[in-house]
Amino acid sequence: MPDDISQVAPPQWLAPSQLASDLEPYLLDWLFDEGSLTRRLTQLADQQFSVTPLCEGWQTLRADERSALGIGPGAEGWVREVYLRGHGQPWVFARSVAARSALERGGLDLQALGTRSLGELLFCDQAFVRHPLQACQYPPAWLPADAPRQRLWARRSRFEREGLSLLVAEIFLPALWRAADKDVR
């Protein structure tokens, strides 16, 4: 595994029609469910849902993120990485990014979220428009050090409000599939 994650080849993010037809229906359901993942996880966890921030701050965004947000090379943005937990177990690793320029004029203070779910904020603010979901198998080098080191299924979508774009990627961890009583390969 490369020491520098910028050297990792980015995954190919795909629409539902581009994915292999042999994927299990429940996997497609989780990857392309347009509702709030926070609400779905909270329900699965019988209300024992929590958010654990891992890191937040200004960083140079990855090439695939810059492309999705329509910004140029070397652009800096706010990066927030968290675990979404059910019953105390990390079920989803989430990485949310927004360009610095968009945040400075967009009026959204991501630094103030703390242990609150960004997804819940996005779904409560009806001014945000969600763009189509995409999915891929996420590069292991992009996962936190304590996450399983395998290619895990992930989804992402862009949320937009008055020139502010946020890209939210959600990577489904093995503990989620155990909780949902599913075997994902």
NORBELWO-V428735 format. One record per helix or strand. SS is the DSSP state (helix for helix, strand for strand). FROM is the first residue (numbers start at 1). TO is the last residue. If there is no record, write none. Layout:
# NORBELWO-V428735
SS,FROM,TO  SS,FROM,TO
This chain:
# NORBELWO-V428735
helix,5,7  strand,14,14  helix,16,18  helix,25,32  helix,37,44  strand,49,60  helix,63,69  strand,76,86  strand,89,99  helix,100,106  helix,110,112  helix,118,124  strand,129,130  strand,134,138  helix,140,142  strand,152,161  strand,164,172  helix,174,179
